[in-house]
Amino acid sequence: MSPARRLAVLRSHLQPAAPAGEGDRDVVVCAEQAAGVSTSPCSAAAAGGGREAEGKSCVFCRIIRGEAPAFKVYEDDVCLCILDSHPLAPGHSLIIPKCHFPSLEATPPHVVAAMCSKVPFLSNAIMKATQCDSFNMVVNNGAAAGQVIFHTHFHIIPRRSGDKLWPTESLRRRSIEPNETSGLVSCIKEQLYSSPEGCKAEPPSSLPKER
């Protein structure tokens, strides 16, 4: 995958691109000389149904099982952190759950929570090692958002002032128009509070006031 294509995939959360092809699924396969990944089993079967077959062919699951090489920087019972093999910046890393879940919404909340709980710890170490003071945390969820490997993962991308990694950062963003968005807010609330999780919460009585 060319650097330009790699950048387009990862910035798709700001500027959606066409779904990536099957040929791009090797973007996280690390150099053959890499080593150090444990042989902890990837519990694809625990995710249920046909995900066991997905786990057998998933490059992240192969890395977790020790069948494919990767530069590992952290590992615990729930997740693994490795260096991206086609980084956008030195230290660009991936946080990956050890069980196979194809998307963020398919990932159990306790697994997402465990992954998120490691972000401050890992990002701090990555920034210090790369002498950066900022980072982007990116999740590409779904083909239209640029997801290429269908195994939930977070990107931690170290940033430096003026690196111009995202061209869209220079674009001006217009203020939200309350009259145009009130219908959208109502629709979102309806979806939220019709779900099992939303039923446990009390919906807000009104929209926030403009400052």
C-alpha positions in Angstrom: 0.0 0.0 0.0 1.4 3.4 -1.0 1.9 6.1 1.7 -0.8 8.2 -0.1 -3.3 5.4 0.0 -2.5 4.6 3.6 -3.1 8.2 4.6 -6.4 8.3 2.7 -7.7 5.3 4.5 -6.8 6.6 8.0 -8.2 10.1 7.4 -11.5 8.8 6.0 -13.2 9.6 9.3 -12.9 13.2 8.2 -13.1 12.7 4.5 -14.7 9.3 3.6 -13.2 7.3 0.8 -14.3 4.3 -1.2 -14.0 0.9 0.6 -10.5 -0.6 0.5 -9.9 -3.7 -1.6 -8.9 -7.1 -0.5 -5.4 -6.4 -1.6 -5.0 -3.8 1.2 -5.6 -6.3 4.0 -1.9 -6.8 4.5 -1.3 -3.3 5.8 -0.6 -4.5 9.4 1.6 -7.5 8.5 4.9 -6.5 10.0 8.4 -7.1 8.7 9.5 -10.7 8.6 12.3 -10.1 11.1 9.9 -8.9 13.8 9.5 -11.0 16.9 8.2 -11.0 20.4 4.5 -11.7 20.1 3.2 -14.2 22.6 1.3 -17.3 21.6 -1.8 -16.5 23.6 -4.7 -18.0 21.8 -7.1 -15.7 20.0 -10.5 -16.7 21.3 -12.4 -16.2 18.1 -14.9 -18.9 19.1 -15.8 -17.0 22.2 -17.3 -14.3 20.0 -19.8 -16.8 18.7 -21.2 -18.1 15.4 -19.2 -17.8 12.2 -16.6 -15.5 13.8 -14.4 -18.6 14.5 -13.8 -18.9 10.7 -13.1 -15.2 10.5 -10.6 -15.4 13.3 -8.7 -18.1 11.5 -8.0 -15.9 8.5 -7.8 -12.5 10.3 -4.2 -11.1 10.3 -4.7 -9.7 13.8 -5.8 -13.1 15.1 -2.8 -14.7 13.5 -0.5 -12.2 15.2 -2.2 -12.8 18.6 -1.8 -16.6 18.1 1.9 -16.1 17.3 1.4 -17.3 13.7 2.5 -13.9 12.2 5.2 -11.5 13.3 4.7 -8.1 14.8 6.5 -5.5 16.9 4.7 -5.9 20.3 5.0 -3.0 22.8 2.3 -4.1 25.3 0.1 -7.1 26.2 -2.4 -8.1 28.9 -5.2 -10.6 29.2 -7.6 -8.5 27.0 -5.6 -6.6 24.5 -2.3 -6.3 22.6 -0.6 -3.2 21.4 1.7 -3.4 18.3 3.5 -1.0 16.0 1.7 -0.4 12.7 3.8 -1.8 10.0 3.0 1.1 7.6 3.0 4.0 10.1 1.9 7.5 9.4 4.4 8.7 12.0 7.1 6.9 14.1 5.4 5.2 16.9 2.1 4.8 15.2 0.5 1.9 17.2 -2.6 -0.3 17.2 -4.5 -1.5 20.3 -6.2 -4.8 19.4 -8.5 -7.0 21.5 -7.4 -10.6 21.8 -10.9 -11.9 20.9 -12.1 -11.4 17.3 -14.8 -8.8 16.9 -15.4 -7.4 13.4 -16.6 -4.0 14.4 -16.8 -1.6 17.3 -20.5 -2.1 17.8 -19.9 -5.9 17.9 -17.3 -5.5 20.6 -18.6 -6.0 24.2 -18.6 -2.8 26.3 -16.2 -4.3 28.9 -13.7 -5.1 26.1 -13.9 -1.5 24.7 -13.6 -0.2 28.3 -10.4 -2.3 28.8 -8.9 -1.0 25.6 -9.8 2.6 26.3 -8.4 2.3 29.8 -5.0 1.6 28.3 -4.9 4.6 26.0 -3.5 7.2 28.5 -0.8 4.7 29.7 0.2 3.7 26.2 -0.1 7.1 24.5 2.1 8.6 27.2 4.8 6.1 26.7 4.6 6.4 22.9 4.7 10.2 23.0 7.8 10.2 25.3 9.6 7.6 23.2 8.9 9.7 20.0 9.4 13.1 21.7 5.9 14.2 20.8 3.4 16.0 23.0 0.2 15.2 21.0 -1.5 12.2 19.4 -4.6 11.3 17.4 -6.7 8.3 18.5 -8.5 7.0 15.4 -11.1 4.3 15.0 -12.1 3.4 11.4 -15.4 1.5 11.9 -17.0 0.1 8.7 -15.9 0.0 5.1 -17.2 3.5 4.3 -15.1 4.9 7.2 -11.9 3.2 5.8 -11.8 0.1 7.9 -9.6 -2.4 6.2 -9.0 -5.1 8.8 -12.3 -6.2 10.2 -11.1 -6.8 13.7 -11.7 -3.9 16.1 -8.7 -1.8 16.7 -7.6 1.7 17.8 -4.9 3.7 16.2 -2.6 5.9 18.3 -0.7 8.3 16.0 1.9 10.6 17.6 1.7 14.2 16.3 4.1 17.1 16.0 3.2 20.8 15.4 3.2 21.5 11.7 3.4 17.9 10.5 0.4 18.5 8.3 -0.7 14.9 8.6 -4.4 15.7 8.0 -5.0 18.2 5.2 -8.5 18.8 6.5 -7.1 20.4 9.6 -6.6 23.6 7.7 -10.2 23.8 6.6 -12.6 26.2 8.3 -15.6 24.6 10.1 -18.9 26.4 10.0 -21.0 26.8 13.1 -23.9 24.5 13.7 -27.3 25.8 12.7 -29.9 24.9 15.4 -32.8 25.2 13.1 -31.3 22.8 10.6 -30.2 20.2 13.2 -33.1 20.0 15.7 -34.8 17.2 13.6 -31.5 15.3 13.6 -31.1 15.7 17.4 -34.7 14.4 17.9 -34.0 11.4 15.7 -30.8 10.5 17.5 -32.6 10.8 20.9 -35.4 8.6 19.6 -32.8 5.9 18.6 -30.9 6.2 21.9 -33.9 5.9 24.2 -35.6 3.1 22.3 -32.5 0.9 22.8 -32.1 -1.3 25.9 -29.2 0.8 27.1 -31.1 4.0 26.5 -34.1 2.9 28.5 -32.0 2.9 31.6 -31.3 6.6 31.3 -33.5 9.7 31.5 -33.6 11.7 28.3 -32.6 15.4 28.5 -35.5 17.8 28.6 -34.2 20.3 26.2 -31.3 21.2 23.9 -28.3 22.9 25.4 -28.4 26.7 25.2 -26.1 28.6 22.9 -23.3 30.3 24.6 
